[in-house]
Amino acid sequence: MEITELSDRLEKLSARYAEHVGFDRTGDWFLLKLQEEVGELTQSYLQVTTRARTKGNSPDELRDAFHLEFADVLCQLLLLARHCDVDVPAAIERKWLSHE
């Protein structure tokens, strides 16, 4: 799947969720939601690396949760990029791939 297609699908899901719950997805919301997800990824990382309480979860459950937190961060980052009109593939090309 291409990033643009993924971004389109995420936008539909996010907009539907916001409408259902009843909040406006402002620039602040996108950024703060990303920060929330990064915090959850951090907590999950600490658990999977045995530096935080596991809350009774098995190593497999912790690893699975850690992987899902990556998805949350990536999806929220793509939604923020879309909101801010960032062409992610072009930015990656300029910032990273131009050094290949």
C-alpha positions, 0 to 999 in steps of 0.5 A, a space after each residue: 500500500 502506498 503512503 497516500 492511500 494509507 493516509 486517505 484511509 486513516 483520514 476517513 477513520 479518524 474523521 468518523 471517530 471524531 464525529 462519533 465522539 464529538 470533537 474537532 480535529 484541530 492542529 493542536 489535537 493532531 499534535 497532542 494525540 501524536 504525543 499521547 501515542 508516543 508516550 504509550 509507545 514509550 511505556 510499552 517499550 519499557 515493559 517489553 524491555 523489562 524496565 516497567 511493570 508488565 501488569 500480568 502480561 506475557 512476553 508475547 502479549 507485551 511484544 504484540 502491544 509494542 508492535 501495535 503502539 508503533 502502528 498508532 504512532 505512525 498513523 497519527 504522524 501521517 494524520 498530522 502530516 496530512 493536516 499540515 499539508 506535508 508531502 511525506 514521500 517528497 520530504 523523505 526524499 529530500 531529507 533522507 534518500 538524497 544522501 544515498 
